[in-house]
Amino acid sequence: LAIRGFTNGYHGADYSASGFFFSQDRGRQWAGMVPFAGLEGEAELAGWELTARTSYLPLATRRALFFLSARRPGGEASNASGWGSDRVFCTETVDGGNRFRFLSWIVGPQDPYRAVMPSVVRLPSGALVSAVRRRDMAQPTGWIDAYYSRDSGRRWDFAARVAETGQDNGNPPALASLRDGRIVCVYGNRSRRQMLISTSEDEGASWGAPAVLHEGYASYKEDADFGYPRLLQRSDGNLVAIYYWADARQPWQHIRASIW
């Protein structure tokens, strides 16, 4: 099963409601769209519009947590009041995606900084760890914060700052919980023009110095638009990070995978 969440009007989607598409054959064919039914009536989200990117965690046959974000309306133009007001929350479905209910803010409206595009893993202890893309909208640089929940997403607490993601709105994270107990985070730093790895050995409470996964980014557009990774551990123990990239050999953005 693969799911892709989206929002009406956000990054090109043109539907009357926010929702998701799903595939049951590893992405070869897709069905949908299925709306995030129920969220439109949640008091916590009144006056907000969803800016959903895709992060979800199946818990049982018909139960799953979805990790979404919302912002104040009017946020596409750079001078609009809603731009950068995204905050991240956790929602639950118990009927296979037919309806959703709001569970909790991971980064709530009281937080002064943008929070969007979470990546969430469940640890062997049962705790959840979420890495979140952050930015102070008054500054041109970003970072990644980690949060944890020990009650299946009903309450979240700040754990640690994971890493810096550099200029131009930063970059989102991708997490993987390894079989040896460590957590790995992959992300791009647009100032350094590198894909980087940070690792935690204490369930996200602290993170080691970054290691370089890939470098040498160069685009014919002379921008720093790369990254947006996904991360998994294969059955042989190797890690696979998938992201988009450009370099001197292929100066147009393309999909790249790094295995280590």
N, C-alpha and C positions, 0 to 999 in steps of 0.2 A: 504494500500500500504506500502510495506517495500522495502528498497533499501540497497544494500551492494556494496560499492565502493572498487576497488582494483587496483593494479598496476602490470604490467608485471614484473615478477622476484622479486617482493617485498613480503616477507613473504609467499613464496611458490606458488604464482599464475604463471601459465605457458601459457600466451596468448601473441599474437603478439602486442597487444595494451592495453592501460589502459582503464578501463570502469567500468560498474556496472552490477549487477544482480538485478532482481526485482521479488517481489512476490505480488500477488493480493488476496491472501487468508490467510493472517496472517502468512506467512512463511511455509506453508505446502508444496507448490510447488514453484519452482523458474524458471525463464526464463532469457535468456541472453547467452553470455555476449553482452552488448550494449557498443560500444566504446564512449569515450568522444570526439566525432567527432568535429572538428573545433579548438580544443586547440593546435593541432600540428602545426597550422599555425600562432599562436599568437606570435607577436614579443617579448612580455614580457617574454615568456617562452622559447625562442630560446636558445638552449644549455643546457636546464634543462631536467630532467626526473621526471615524476610524482611519488609521494609517497602517493597516495590517501588513506586516511582512510575515514570512512563514516560519513559525517555530511551534512545534506541538509535541506532546508526549503521551502516547497510548498507555493506559493503565490497566484496562480490561477489554473484553470483547466490544463493549459499547460505551466505555468510559474513557475520556481523554481530557487532558489539559491543553488549552491553546494559549499562547503568549502573544498578545497583540499590543497595539499602541493606539493612542487617540490624541487629537490636538484641537485647539480652538479653530473654528471655521475660518475660511479665507486664507489658507496657508500656502498656496502655490507661488504667488508673486513674492519676490524677495522683500518687498516692503509691506507685505500684508501682516496683520496682527497675529495670525495663526502660525506663521512660519517659525519653526523652531520650538513650538510649544508642546511638541509630542511628549507624552508620558506613557510608561509601559505598565500593563496590567495582565492579570491571569484570569482566564475564564474556563469554565468546565462544561462539558457535555456528558450526560449519562445515558443518552438514548441514541448513540451512534451518529451524532452530528445533526440531528433534526432540530434541537434547540440548545441554546447556551445560556449560562448564567454567570454574572460577574462574581468572582471570588475575592480578589484583592488587587490593590495597587502594588506593583513591585517598586516603581518610582512614581510617586503620586504628584498631584497638582501643587502641593506645597514646596516641592523641590524646585530650585531656580533654574536648572539646566536641562537642556534637551536630553531625552532618553528614548531610544528607538531601536528596533531590530535586535531583540534579545535572542540569545542562544542558550538553551536549557538542557542540562543533563541530570539524570537521577543516579545517585551514588549507591554503592552496595549497602550503606547504612540506611537508605531510604530517604536521605536528605536530598533536596533539589538545590542546584546551583545554577544561577543565571548570570551570564555575561551580557552587558548592555552597552550599546554605542552611546557616548555622551558628547555634549558640546556646550560650552558657554557661548551663547549667540553674540556676545559682544567681542569675542575673540575668534581668530581664524584657525584655531587648532582644536583637536579632539582627543578623547581618551576612552578607555574601557573600564567600567566598574563591575565588580562581582557582588551578587546578593545571594542569600541562602534562605531556604525554608525547611523547617523540620516537621511541618504539619500538612504536607501535600498541597502546598500553595496557598494556604489561607492567611499566612502572615509571612512577610519577607523582612529581612534585616540586612544592612550593609555589611559586606565582608571585607573587601579590600579594593584598592585601585589595581587593576591588572597591568595596564600598559598605556603608553602614549601612542596616538595614531596620527599625529602630524597635522599638516595644513589642510585647507579646503574641505572642512566638514568631517575630517577623520575617516574612519573605516569601521565596518561592523566586525564582530568577532564570530568565530566558530569554535564550539567546545566539543571535546570528546572525553568520556570517562573511561580510563584504561583498565584493563583487567588486573594490573598490579596496584590499583588504588589511586594512581595519580590522575590529575585533570590536566589536559593540554588545551591551550587556546591558540588559535592561529588567526592572524589579522594582518592588514596592511598598514604601513606607515607612509603617508603620502609625502612627507618632507624628506625622509630617507630613501623613498622609492624602493622599498624592500617589503617582502612578505616575511613575517617574523613568527616565532614560537615562544610562548611563555608557559611555564609549567608550575603547578601547585602540588605539593605533597601533603597538604593538611586541609583538604576539602574546601579549598578556595580562600582560606584565611590569609595566606600570603603567597606571593608569586615570585619566581626566580627571574634573574636577568634575562632579557630576550636573546634568543639565538636566531641567526639568519637562516631562513628556509630557502629563499630565492631572491636574487637581486639583479640589477642591470636593466630596470624598467626604462623604456624609451618608446614614446608614441609619436606617430606622424602628426598628431593633433597638438603636440607639445603641451599636453595636460598631464594630470596625475590621477587619472580615473582608472583604478584597477582594484583588485582584491575581491571583496564580497565572498569569502570562502565558505565551503562546506567541508566537514571533517569527519572521518570515521576510522575505526580500527578494523583491519581485516582479520580473517580467521587465522592467518599465519603470524599475527602480532604486528605486522607493519601498519603504519598510519598512511592514510591517503587524504591529501588536501586538494580540493578542486576550487579554482578561482579563475578570474579573467585577468589578462596580462597583455603586454606588448613589449617588444625589445627590438634591438637593431636588426635582427634576422627577420622578424615578423612585426613590423611597426604598427600594425592594426590590431585592435583588441581581439583576443581569441581565448578560448578555454584552455587552461593549462592544469595539469595534475602533477603534484610532487609526492613521491612515495619514499618513506624512510622508516 
